[in-house]
Amino acid sequence: ALERIQKIVSEENAEKRLSASLYLRFLWLENQLLFENKNYVESEQKSKVLIAKIEDSPIDKGFTLGKKEELLGYSYLLLGKALFAQEKNTAALNAFSILREKAMHSNAAIRSYLESARYFASINDRVEAQQNLIELVDHYPNSKYAPAALYEAAINIELRGQSHFKKAFKILDRLISEYPKSKWVFSARIKQADLLQQLNEFQSAQQIYENLLKKNRNPLARHKLELLRAKCLMAQERLDPSKKDLATVDLERLFNLNNDSADLRAEAGFLWAYMAEKNGALKQASKRYWEVLNKLLISPNAELN
């Protein structure tokens, strides 16, 4: 594909023969393929040339202001990514800053916040990563990336330590309230339950699982929630012994499910056996461990016969 594109753009009078919009798009595609082939130095050079050409190109019926801004934005985005790939990090961030000024309404401008955040996360600068993600949502609340950005922001806040968990919880609350139809709402509620458990607020975490189970009819999602609820019940066993029986019932049922995730069944099965071991029922625990090994590892096809 790269060779074909290069042949087109290198043909004599290609720039005059093709429309400005089409020619510039071919140049961008050539550059994108160079980047994908890890030719980062050449991609950086091509990006700079392409940016100059786009900025010098006049607006006309075939190359509207909107199209020019979008292509300019993607060219700056590619430049930043090529610079990051060469560890020219300050230059990459500067390219994104210029992108947001010159093509602030472009999809590339939105994506530049994600790229910046992931760079800062990679060097463990969680504060800058979080700020870039929150800025994305503040500047582009209607973007399809906004819910994911809030979720990533919450994760970065969580990684700053337990003293920041409540702030992470609030960011997830913002995701849930502002984007109630987003697919990220489910993940946000799961993460909130996880944060609560890390703060030893197990009953509140359990309530989240119960609420999600009431709303969710997808079998695989329900089984995941039931496993998480069972683990939450296990954590409460010392304070409320009745939780042990509830957890045991859930774990045994999940282990005995047919045609479900083998990983989920294995985790449920080993926890079911561990419950017996932890409570001193060693013979029962041994029997359960062997049952798990036999069903899932030794004779996994026997259940199908």
Disulfide bonds with the S-S distance in Angstrom:
none
